[in-house]
Amino acid sequence: MPWRKGDYPPSMKNLSSRVRDKAIEIANALLDDGYEEGRAIAIATAKAEEWAENHPDHEHSEQAAKDNSSSSRASAKKSSPVHVVPDGDGWAVKEEGDNKPRFEADTKAEAVDKANQLASDRNTSAVIHRKDGTVQESHNYS
């Protein structure tokens, strides 16, 4: 039986919504692979908790410090890829389709770190551009 956000095993009720959503995703994939429900739930819960430890929710902690209008804007664009682009003498991290930078840095390395962090938190992609604007590489965190 595939599970959804509002319909999941009782054993997942005490997980944070972020971890529970990941556990549901993993459990459904395991069911598709032929695992029994009980085994799929146990594996999915453990793997989701491990995933959460390795992918801290930086976006959530940053948003808690901002006002409600900023957090509404960010949550509306959770799945948008982030891009590292040249910005004057420095670098900027922008969400796809947005002209306003989410983050500005003096070095490309700082911007790449921030973009990878945001993309990982949002389960999306970080697209790194060269100084001439062409794509250098892409990291997919979905």
C-alpha positions in Angstrom: 0.0 0.0 0.0 1.7 3.3 -1.0 1.7 6.0 1.6 1.2 9.8 1.4 1.8 12.8 3.6 -1.6 12.5 5.3 -1.8 8.7 5.2 1.3 6.9 6.6 2.1 4.1 9.1 1.5 5.0 12.7 5.1 4.3 13.6 6.1 7.4 11.5 3.8 9.8 13.5 6.6 11.0 15.8 9.0 11.8 13.1 9.4 15.5 12.1 7.4 16.3 8.9 10.7 16.7 6.9 12.0 13.2 8.0 8.6 11.6 7.7 8.2 12.9 4.1 11.6 11.4 3.2 10.7 8.1 5.0 7.4 7.9 3.1 9.3 8.4 -0.2 11.9 5.7 0.7 9.2 3.3 2.0 7.2 3.6 -1.2 10.3 2.9 -3.3 11.1 -0.2 -1.2 7.5 -1.4 -1.6 7.9 -1.0 -5.4 11.0 -3.1 -5.2 9.0 -5.9 -3.5 9.9 -5.4 0.2 7.3 -6.4 2.8 5.6 -3.4 4.5 7.1 -3.9 8.0 10.7 -4.2 6.6 10.1 -1.2 4.2 9.0 0.9 7.2 11.9 0.0 9.4 14.5 0.6 6.6 12.8 3.8 5.4 12.7 5.3 8.9 16.4 4.5 9.6 17.5 5.8 6.2 15.3 9.0 6.5 16.8 9.8 9.9 20.3 9.2 8.5 19.5 11.5 5.5 18.3 14.2 7.9 21.6 14.0 9.8 23.6 14.3 6.5 21.4 17.1 5.1 20.7 19.6 7.8 17.8 21.9 7.2 19.8 25.1 6.8 16.9 26.8 5.0 14.5 26.3 7.9 16.9 27.8 10.4 17.6 30.8 8.1 14.0 31.4 7.5 13.2 31.4 11.2 15.3 34.5 11.5 13.5 36.3 8.7 10.1 37.9 8.5 7.0 36.1 7.3 7.1 37.6 3.8 10.6 36.3 3.1 9.7 32.8 4.3 6.6 32.8 2.1 8.7 33.7 -0.9 11.2 31.0 -0.2 8.6 28.3 0.4 6.9 29.1 -2.8 10.1 28.4 -4.7 11.4 25.3 -2.9 11.9 23.2 -6.0 13.5 25.9 -8.1 17.2 25.1 -9.0 19.8 27.5 -7.7 22.5 29.0 -9.9 25.9 30.4 -9.1 26.5 33.3 -11.5 29.1 36.0 -11.9 27.9 39.3 -10.2 30.2 42.3 -10.8 33.5 41.5 -9.1 32.0 38.7 -7.1 29.5 35.9 -7.3 25.8 35.5 -6.6 23.4 32.6 -5.8 20.1 33.1 -7.5 17.0 31.0 -7.7 16.1 30.0 -11.3 13.9 32.7 -12.8 14.6 35.3 -10.0 16.8 38.3 -10.7 17.4 39.1 -7.1 20.3 37.2 -5.5 19.6 34.9 -2.5 23.3 35.2 -1.5 26.3 37.3 -2.6 29.9 36.3 -2.1 33.4 37.7 -2.9 34.6 34.2 -4.0 33.1 31.6 -6.3 33.9 28.9 -3.7 31.7 30.7 -1.1 28.9 31.0 -3.5 29.2 27.3 -4.6 29.1 26.1 -0.9 26.0 28.2 -0.3 24.3 27.0 -3.5 25.0 23.3 -2.7 23.7 23.8 0.8 20.4 25.4 -0.4 20.0 22.8 -3.2 20.5 20.0 -0.8 18.0 21.4 1.7 15.4 21.8 -1.1 16.1 18.5 -2.9 16.8 20.4 -6.1 19.8 21.2 -8.3 22.8 23.6 -8.0 24.0 24.9 -11.4 27.5 26.4 -11.4 28.3 28.9 -14.1 31.7 30.1 -15.4 32.7 33.8 -15.5 31.4 34.0 -19.1 28.0 32.7 -18.0 28.2 29.2 -19.5 27.4 26.2 -17.3 30.5 24.6 -15.8 28.8 21.9 -13.7 25.5 20.9 -12.1 24.8 19.0 -8.8 21.5 17.3 -8.4 20.2 16.8 -4.9 16.7 15.5 -5.7 
